[in-house]
Amino acid sequence: MEEVKFCECGCGKPAPISPKTCKRDSYIKGEPRRFIHNHHWRGHHHSEESKEKERQSHLGEKNGMWKGDNASKHTGRTRAIQWYKLGKCVLCGEDATDRHHRDGNTLNNDPPNVQMLCRSCHMIEDGRMNNLKEFQGTEDGGKGGSK
């Protein structure tokens, strides 16, 4: 009777017998494998400290995709969406729908520069509401034709 081999992850379960030979994975037909499927990853847990160290090693200029001052306006808006959760509009208290960059620079995502606003307040802050009223106040409703 053959001796039973156990999974090398330490789970204590018997290792499966390989149904075929695979040179790449070092399996020999009829012999026990080293691990039960996916058990080779067990025990590879990282501490919160090592996870944070890994994360910090890829931030900002250390990241291979870093663009620095070449980042687009769209990138700045995307970062604001990712970094700041919507809450209530800071001006009227309604549910916020937009993140407003107070200085107009979408790449400046410092907390004092990003305000949570509802759409109406955002349009007022940007001056778009006045433009809309002027546009709607034209004789032809802003269509460009003449009456």
C-alpha positions as CSV (number, residue, x, y, z in Angstrom):
1,M,0.0,0.0,0.0
2,E,1.3,3.5,-1.0
3,E,2.0,6.1,1.5
4,V,-0.5,9.0,1.3
5,K,1.0,12.4,0.6
6,F,-0.7,15.5,2.0
7,C,-1.1,18.9,0.4
8,E,2.0,21.0,1.1
9,C,-0.1,24.1,2.0
10,G,-0.6,22.7,5.5
11,C,-4.4,22.1,5.2
12,G,-4.0,18.4,6.1
13,K,-5.9,17.1,3.1
14,P,-4.5,14.3,0.9
15,A,-2.9,15.5,-2.3
16,P,-4.7,14.5,-5.5
17,I,-3.1,11.9,-7.8
18,S,-2.1,13.4,-11.1
19,P,-4.1,11.9,-14.0
20,K,-1.4,12.7,-16.6
21,T,2.2,13.8,-16.9
22,C,2.9,17.5,-17.3
23,K,6.5,18.6,-17.5
24,R,5.6,22.3,-17.2
25,D,3.9,21.8,-13.8
26,S,6.2,18.9,-12.8
27,Y,3.4,16.3,-12.5
28,I,4.0,12.6,-13.1
29,K,1.0,10.4,-14.0
30,G,-0.1,8.3,-11.0
31,E,2.0,10.3,-8.4
32,P,0.5,12.7,-5.9
33,R,0.7,16.4,-6.7
34,R,2.2,18.9,-4.3
35,F,-0.9,20.9,-3.8
36,I,-4.7,20.7,-4.1
37,H,-5.9,23.0,-6.8
38,N,-5.3,26.7,-5.7
39,H,-3.9,25.7,-2.3
40,H,-0.4,26.9,-3.3
41,W,-1.6,30.5,-2.6
42,R,-2.6,29.7,1.0
43,G,-0.5,31.3,3.6
44,H,0.6,34.1,1.4
45,H,-1.2,36.8,3.3
46,H,0.3,40.2,3.5
47,S,0.3,42.4,6.6
48,E,-1.5,45.8,6.3
49,E,1.9,47.4,6.7
50,S,3.3,45.6,3.6
51,K,0.1,46.3,1.6
52,E,0.4,50.0,2.4
53,K,4.1,50.0,1.5
54,E,3.3,48.3,-1.8
55,R,0.6,50.8,-2.5
56,Q,2.9,53.8,-1.7
57,S,5.6,52.4,-4.0
58,H,3.2,53.0,-7.0
59,L,1.8,56.4,-6.2
60,G,2.4,59.7,-8.0
61,E,5.7,60.0,-9.8
62,K,6.7,56.4,-8.9
63,N,3.8,55.1,-11.1
64,G,4.8,54.1,-14.6
65,M,1.7,55.8,-16.0
66,W,2.3,59.1,-14.2
67,K,1.8,62.1,-16.5
68,G,2.5,65.0,-14.0
69,D,1.6,68.3,-15.6
70,N,0.6,66.6,-18.8
71,A,-2.5,65.2,-17.3
72,S,-5.8,66.2,-19.0
73,K,-8.7,68.2,-17.6
74,H,-10.7,64.9,-17.9
75,T,-8.1,63.2,-15.7
76,G,-8.6,65.8,-13.0
77,R,-12.3,65.4,-13.1
78,T,-12.0,61.6,-12.9
79,R,-9.7,61.9,-9.9
80,A,-12.2,64.1,-8.1
81,I,-15.0,61.6,-8.8
82,Q,-12.8,58.8,-7.4
83,W,-11.6,60.7,-4.4
84,Y,-14.7,62.6,-3.2
85,K,-18.0,61.0,-2.4
86,L,-21.1,63.0,-3.1
87,G,-23.2,64.2,-0.2
88,K,-25.3,67.3,0.2
89,C,-24.9,70.5,-1.8
90,V,-22.9,72.9,0.3
91,L,-25.0,75.9,-0.9
92,C,-28.6,74.7,-0.8
93,G,-28.5,71.4,1.1
94,E,-30.1,69.3,-1.8
95,D,-28.5,66.1,-2.9
96,A,-25.2,66.9,-4.6
97,T,-24.7,65.7,-8.2
98,D,-21.4,67.5,-9.2
99,R,-18.0,68.2,-7.9
100,H,-17.1,71.8,-8.5
101,H,-13.4,73.0,-8.7
102,R,-13.6,76.4,-7.2
103,D,-10.5,77.8,-8.9
104,G,-11.5,76.3,-12.3
105,N,-8.4,74.0,-12.4
106,T,-9.7,70.4,-12.6
107,L,-6.2,69.1,-11.8
108,N,-6.3,70.9,-8.4
109,N,-8.1,68.3,-6.3
110,D,-7.1,69.7,-2.9
111,P,-10.1,69.3,-0.5
112,P,-10.7,73.1,-0.1
113,N,-10.9,73.5,-3.9
114,V,-13.5,70.8,-4.5
115,Q,-17.1,71.6,-3.5
116,M,-20.1,69.2,-3.7
117,L,-22.9,71.0,-5.5
118,C,-26.3,70.2,-7.0
119,R,-26.7,70.8,-10.7
120,S,-28.5,74.2,-10.3
121,C,-26.0,75.6,-7.9
122,H,-23.1,74.3,-10.0
123,M,-24.5,76.1,-13.1
124,I,-24.9,79.3,-11.0
125,E,-21.3,79.0,-9.7
126,D,-19.9,78.4,-13.2
127,G,-22.0,81.2,-14.8
128,R,-23.7,78.7,-17.0
129,M,-27.1,79.6,-15.6
130,N,-26.8,83.3,-16.7
131,N,-25.7,82.1,-20.2
132,L,-28.7,79.8,-20.4
133,K,-31.1,82.6,-19.4
134,E,-29.5,85.0,-21.9
135,F,-29.7,82.3,-24.5
136,Q,-33.4,81.6,-23.8
137,G,-34.2,85.3,-23.6
138,T,-33.2,85.9,-27.3
139,E,-36.0,86.6,-29.7
140,D,-35.7,83.3,-31.5
141,G,-34.9,81.3,-28.4
142,G,-31.3,81.0,-29.4
143,K,-32.0,79.2,-32.6
144,G,-30.0,81.7,-34.7
145,G,-32.8,82.4,-37.2
146,S,-34.7,85.6,-37.7
147,K,-38.5,86.2,-37.3
